[in-house]
Amino acid sequence: SQKIEQNSEALNIQEGKTATLTCNYTNYSPAYLQWYRQDPGRGPVFLLLIRENEKEKRKERLKVTFDTTLKQSLFHITASQPADSATYLCALDWHNQGGKLIFGQGTELSVKP
Amino acid sequence: NAGVTQTPKFRVLKTGQSMTLLCAQDMNHEYMYWYRQDPGMGLRLIHYSVGEGTTAKGEVPDGYNVSRLKKQNFLLGLESAAPSQTSVYFCASSSRGNNEQFFGPGTRLTVL
C-alpha cells in the first residue's frame, strides 16, 4: 500500500531563515501532490498543489518541488516568521479517485523570533 | 459563505452509545469526505462521497456508516461507539476537477 513519510521530529528554526520540509512516498507517483497547513485545534488549510509534470511551484514565500525519480517533494518557506509556526501536511492525489487524498502524518514547524 | 461546518464540536460518549456527526457545506461541492486524525497517524479517510446518494469506503471504514441524502450534507454515524473511536473527526469537501479540499473545524469525540 502507498506510504508517505514526513519528518516526524519537529523543525525548529530562527526567524528569517528558510524552512525546508520533506515528503517522501513509496510505490506509485501521484498525479498531484498537495501541501496543507494545520494550526492547533483547527482543520487543515490548502496551500499549494504541484502536478506530476511540474518540477517547481511558487506562491509568495512558499516553494514546492516535486521529484518523481526520488519520490520526494520539498516544501520551502523563505524569510520565515513566527506566524508560520504550524504543522504542515503533504497529501498525494491520483486521477479518477474521487478526489481522495492520502495524507502524511505532518511535520511541526516552530519559528523562533 | 460559511464554508464547511461540523456539529457538534465536542462530544463524550459511553461505550456502546450511538451518535451522528453532521457536516454541511455551502460551496455546492460534489465531493465530500470524512477523516479521523489521531496523534502520530495523520489524517485517515473513513468514507467519502462523489455525489448525492453515493458513498464509498475509505481506508478505515469499520464501525462507521455514512449517508449523503442531500448534496450539501454528509452524515457520519457511529452505531456502537468503542474507545478506539476516540479521535478528532474532520469533514472536507471539494469540487470535481479542482483537487483542493476545504476542511471543517473538526469534532473532538471521546468514548469512555
Chai-1 contact restraints between the chains, C-beta under 6 A:
chainA,res_idxA,chainB,res_idxB,connection_type,confidence,min_distance_angstrom,max_distance_angstrom,comment,restraint_id
A,Y32,B,N99,contact,1.0,0.0,6.0,A-B,restraint_1
A,G43,B,F90,contact,1.0,0.0,6.0,A-B,restraint_2
A,G43,B,F103,contact,1.0,0.0,6.0,A-B,restraint_3
A,G43,B,G104,contact,1.0,0.0,6.0,A-B,restraint_4
A,G43,B,P105,contact,1.0,0.0,6.0,A-B,restraint_5
A,G43,B,G106,contact,1.0,0.0,6.0,A-B,restraint_6
A,P44,B,F103,contact,1.0,0.0,6.0,A-B,restraint_7
A,F46,B,E100,contact,1.0,0.0,6.0,A-B,restraint_8
A,D93,B,N99,contact,1.0,0.0,6.0,A-B,restraint_9
A,G98,B,V50,contact,1.0,0.0,6.0,A-B,restraint_10
A,G99,B,Y31,contact,1.0,0.0,6.0,A-B,restraint_11
A,G99,B,S94,contact,1.0,0.0,6.0,A-B,restraint_12
A,F103,B,G42,contact,1.0,0.0,6.0,A-B,restraint_13
A,F103,B,L43,contact,1.0,0.0,6.0,A-B,restraint_14
A,G104,B,G42,contact,1.0,0.0,6.0,A-B,restraint_15
A,Q105,B,G42,contact,1.0,0.0,6.0,A-B,restraint_16
